[in-house]
Amino acid sequence: MHDPSNTMKMLREARGSEDFTWVTSHVFRKTAATVLDEAGLSARLIADLLSHSKPSMTQDVYLARKVVSPATAVALESLLDNESA
């Protein structure tokens, strides 16, 4: 495990110039979670990586809400079409 002061030094070196001072360790965590989510990993696996005991916390804070599938709209529309017939 890294000493926190060494980790911060590594972060400063990795982000480079002063133009990127907005890049924090939280930004790296969020980016890692997003990449893993987009790769199809489960919230449980991502939570384990981030050391979260509850996947729900990972989902609420780190993972973006997915775009609703067009298939959902088609299914609901077909329900409405059946009721009006």
C-alpha positions as CSV (number, residue, x, y, z in Angstrom):
1,M,0.0,0.0,0.0
2,H,1.2,3.5,-0.8
3,D,1.8,6.2,1.8
4,P,-0.8,8.9,1.2
5,S,1.8,11.6,0.7
6,N,3.6,9.4,-1.9
7,T,0.3,8.8,-3.7
8,M,-0.4,12.6,-3.9
9,K,3.2,13.1,-5.2
10,M,2.5,10.4,-7.9
11,L,-0.8,12.1,-8.8
12,R,0.9,15.5,-9.2
13,E,3.5,14.0,-11.4
14,A,1.0,12.1,-13.5
15,R,-1.3,15.1,-14.1
16,G,1.7,17.2,-15.2
17,S,1.2,21.0,-15.8
18,E,-0.8,23.4,-13.7
19,D,-3.5,23.3,-16.4
20,F,-4.6,20.0,-14.9
21,T,-4.8,20.9,-11.2
22,W,-8.5,20.1,-11.3
23,V,-7.6,16.4,-11.8
24,T,-7.8,14.8,-8.4
25,S,-7.6,11.3,-7.1
26,H,-11.5,11.3,-7.1
27,V,-11.4,12.1,-10.8
28,F,-9.2,9.1,-11.4
29,R,-11.5,6.9,-9.3
30,K,-14.6,8.1,-11.2
31,T,-12.9,7.6,-14.6
32,A,-11.8,4.0,-13.6
33,A,-15.4,3.2,-12.5
34,T,-16.8,4.6,-15.7
35,V,-14.4,2.6,-17.9
36,L,-15.2,-0.6,-16.0
37,D,-18.9,0.1,-16.1
38,E,-18.8,0.7,-19.9
39,A,-16.8,-2.6,-20.2
40,G,-19.8,-4.4,-18.7
41,L,-18.3,-5.2,-15.3
42,S,-20.9,-5.6,-12.5
43,A,-21.4,-2.9,-9.8
44,R,-20.1,-5.5,-7.3
45,L,-16.8,-5.9,-9.1
46,I,-16.4,-2.1,-9.4
47,A,-17.3,-1.7,-5.8
48,D,-14.7,-4.2,-4.8
49,L,-12.0,-2.3,-6.7
50,L,-13.0,1.0,-5.1
51,S,-13.2,-0.7,-1.6
52,H,-17.0,0.0,-1.2
53,S,-18.9,-2.4,0.9
54,K,-22.1,-1.7,-0.9
55,P,-22.5,-1.8,-4.7
56,S,-25.4,0.6,-4.3
57,M,-23.1,3.3,-3.1
58,T,-20.9,2.7,-6.2
59,Q,-23.9,2.9,-8.4
60,D,-25.2,6.1,-6.8
61,V,-22.0,8.0,-6.7
62,Y,-19.7,6.6,-9.4
63,L,-21.8,5.1,-12.2
64,A,-23.8,7.1,-14.7
65,R,-27.4,6.2,-15.3
66,K,-27.8,4.3,-18.5
67,V,-29.8,5.5,-21.5
68,V,-33.1,3.8,-21.6
69,S,-33.2,1.1,-24.2
70,P,-35.4,1.7,-27.2
71,A,-36.8,-1.8,-26.7
72,T,-38.5,-0.5,-23.5
73,A,-40.4,2.2,-25.5
74,V,-41.4,-0.4,-28.1
75,A,-42.7,-2.8,-25.4
76,L,-44.8,0.0,-23.7
77,E,-46.1,1.3,-27.1
78,S,-47.2,-2.2,-28.0
79,L,-49.1,-2.4,-24.7
80,L,-51.0,0.8,-25.5
81,D,-51.7,-0.4,-29.1
82,N,-53.2,-3.7,-27.7
83,E,-55.5,-1.8,-25.3
84,S,-56.8,0.6,-27.9
85,A,-57.7,-2.3,-30.3
